[in-house]
């Protein structure tokens, strides 16, 4: 194991896959000489050169569109959209090209590409640079959606995403990029669609992903002091979703709280709640609770932003309502 930040770990995953497979390359705005908007790709340009680390024009349509064609032609592009908020600009390329091509060609064409993009609030970046839009992409058949919460997961899921023969949206929360943690050295691949129990418990299941995992863990620690044993389950990938692990956990605890930073209406937490209500209703001893952002844009004001986001206190209160 080696101590790395989240950003260093995902970069290590990219580096290892580029060393292993000459078909892998990275493209996006400022990913090369500048090293990425948040420093995630620092040093890769110097190691692999301009043919494999490509600084692009400011055109999300061109960035994703070229990657769809390159992937269909046999390469394995990793492209970066600087903020998830800008994904709407290239949504046709994602929704109607990358996601549909393998199906519409009867499996004869593959589209092995990764779209990396930062998400989330917490740095007063305001309404157009702070959203959590993972539910948009989890809703699209033909696309896989990944949201790591730890440095080790960032590396292992990056390697898996690059090796996958389908388009993968790899969402990295900007508040996690500096997070330190133990990361396996050398080759390390986490299968897509496999959840991880970050803390074991017996009284309530808290399902959370990305940055919310850490707030859920803090809440679980506080609840333990009051005699409530909370299990924290991180799906890690939303599509494919490891529903069996969720149902098994709920079967053990009898209670479920779902935490996500995205707004409430249409958030992916509603899908998880529907699965448990449909396939595990008899497992529940109490109603399912959700802790989410309100249905409003992310505020610029630091005070309002803290109020807007799910917090340890809000998770604790939701859990206590179940007893």
N, C-alpha and C positions, 0 to 999 in steps of 0.2 A: 504494500500500500504506500501511496505517496500523498502528501497534503497538496491539494490544488484548490483554486477557486473554481466556481461553476464555469466561468468563462474559459479558464485554462483547460478544464476537463473537456468541454465540448470542442475546443481547438485541438486538444490531443487526439480526440476521436477522428476529427477531420484529417489531421496529419497522418495518422496511422493508416486510414483508408486510402489516402492519396499515395502513400508509399506502397501499399499493397496492390493497388489497382490503377494502372495508368489511364483508365477511362474516366476516372473521377477528376472533376475540376470544380473550382469555386468562382462565382461571378456575382457582382452586385455593386451598388454605389459605395465607393470608399472602402471596399474590402481588401484592397491591395496595399498600395504605398501607405495609406493612412492607418490601416490595420483595423478597420471597422469603426462604426459610430461609437461603440462602447468598448472597443479594444479586443473584441472576441477573436479577430483573425490576425492579430499582431504577429509578425515574423514569418507568416506563410508565404508572402510575396518574395521575401529574400531567399526562402528555401526552395520554392518551386518555380519562380519566375513568372513573367507576364503571360505566357501561353496557358498556364493552368490556374493562375490567380488573376482574374480579369476585372479591372475597374470598368464599369459600364456607364453610359449616359444616365441622366435622371429620367428614366422612363420605366415604370413598373411593368407596363405592357410589353416592352421589348425584353426586359429581364426574364419574365416568366415565359413569354412567347418563344424566345430563342431556346429556352431550356426544354420546352415541350418537344420542339423539333430535334434538338440534340439527343434527348433521351430516346426518342423514337428511332433515331439513326444509330443507336448503339452506345452512346456515351452515358455517363452517370453524373449529371450536373447537380451541384449544390448552389442554389441561388439565395441571396438575401434580399428581403424587402425590409427596409430600415425600421419601419414601425408597422405593426399589424393594422393600424388605422388606415394605411395606404393600400391595403389589399383590395379595396373596392375598385381601384384603378385597373387592376389586372384580373378582375373576377371572371371575365369571359374566358380568358386563357385557362383559368383554373377549373371553372365549372363546366364549360362546354368543350374544352379540348383535352387537358390533362386527365380529367376524371372520366371522360367518355371514350377515349381513343381505343383502349384495350378491348372494351366491350363491343364497340362498333366495328372493330376489325376481327371479331370472333376469336380474340386471344392471340392473333398472329403478330400484333404489335404490342410492345411493352413500353412503359413510360417510367423508367426508374429515375426519379428526380426528387430532390429534397428542397423544400422552400423553408428557409430559416427566417423567423421574424420575432422581434421582441414585442412583448405585450405588457399591460398592467400599469397601475397607478402607484403613487407614493413619492414622486419626485417633483410634484407641482408642474407637470408638463401640460396640464389643461386638457380640454375635452377632445382635441384632435390627435393627441399623442399618448393617450393613457388607457385606451379601451382593452377589454378582454373579450375577444370575438370568437373564441374557440367553437361555440355552438354553431356558427355559420358553417364551418368546415366539417364538423362532425356530422352534419346533416346531409352531406353530399356523398352519394354512393360512388365508390371508386377511388376515394381519397382516405388516407390514414392520418390520424391527428395525434400528435405526441406532445406532452407537456411535463418535462422533467422537473423535479423539485429539489434534487440534491446534485452535488458535483459528480458523484459516481453514476447516478442515473443519467446525467447529461452526457457523459461519455458513452455509456453502454447503449443508450437509446439512439445516439447519433450514429454509432457504427451500424446498428441494426437498420436504421432508416436509410442509410446510404446503400446498404446491401439489398434492400427490398426492391422488388421489381415493379412497384406501384408508386404513384406520387404520394409523398409524405409531407404534411405540414408540421414543421418542428417549431414549437412555440416556446421561446425562452423569456421568462419574466425578468424585466430589467432590474428589479430589486434583488434578484437572486445572483446576479452576475459576479458579485464580490464575495459570495458565501464560500467559506472554506470547508473542506471535508476530506476524508480519506477516499482515495480513488485507486482502484487496481491498476498496476502498471502493465504495459504491453497490451495485447489483444484482449478486449473485453466487450462482449455483446450481450445485451439484455433483449430477449424476444419481445417483439411488439405484441400487445394484448395480454400481458402478464402483470397483474397488480402486485403491490408490495405492502405488507403490513408494517408500518413504521413504529407502531407501539401496540402491544397486545393488551387486551382488556376483556372484561366479562359482562359489563352492565349496559353499555351503549356503543354502537358503531358510529364513528365520525368518518365520513368519506369526504376527502378534500384532495385537491391537486394543485400543482405549481406552488406559488407563494403561500397559499392558504394552508398547506400541509404544516408549515411551521407555526402558524397561529393555532391550528388544531392541536398540535403537540404541546404548545404552551398551555392551552386550555385544559388538556388532559392532565398535565402535571398539577395544575391548580385543583382540578376536580378530585384527583387522587387524595389530596389532603383533606377532602371533605367526605371521603369514603366511597366515591363513585369511580369505578374502574372503566375507563374509556379506551376502546380500541380505535386506532387511527389507521385507516386504509387509504392508500394512494393508488388510484387506478393507473397512473403513469401514462397510459394511452387511453384516449376517449373512444377512438375508433381504430382498431377493434377494442371493445370494452370487455374486461374480464368480469362478466356478471356473476360467474360461479363463485368467485372469491367474495364478492359483495354479499351474495345470498348466504354463503356459508358463514360469514361473519355475523350477519343479521340473525341467522338461525341460532347462533351462540348467545348473542346479547339481547335479542328481542326488541331493540330500539335502534332508530336510525336518524342521524342528523347529517345533512349534506351541506357542505360549505364551498362556495365559489365566489370569486371576485366579480364575475360578470353580473350584469343586471338580472333581476329576478325573472321577468316574463320571457319565456323562450330560452332560458338558460339551460345548460346541459343537466343541471341538477334535477330538473323536472323529468327528464328522460330516465334518470336513475330511479327516481321516486316511482315512476310509472312501472318500471320493470319489477321493482320489489313489490309494489301493490298487486301487480298482475301474477307474478310467479312465486311470491313469498308472503302473501297476505297473512296466512296462518302462522307465520313466524313472528309477527309483530305483536307486541304487548302494549303499544302506544302509537299515536299518529306519527307520521314522518314529518320531520321539521327541516326547513331550509334556512340557511343563513347566507345572505347574498347582499350585493349592492342594490340600492333602490333603482327604480326605473327612471333614471335621470342621467344627463351627461356628467362626466367626472369634473368636479370643481377645480379651479386653479388655486384658490385659497388653501394654504396648508391646513388651516383649522377645519374648513369645510371638507377637505379631502379626507382627513382622519375620521371625521364623522361619517362620511360617505362609505368608507371601506368596512368590510366585515372585520371584527376585532375579537381578541381573546374573550373580552367581557360578553360580547353578543353570543359567542359560541357557548360559553358557560351558562348563560341564561336560557338558551334554547334547550340545552341538555337537561337542565333542572325542571323545565316544564314537562318533561316526560316521566317524572317520578311523583 
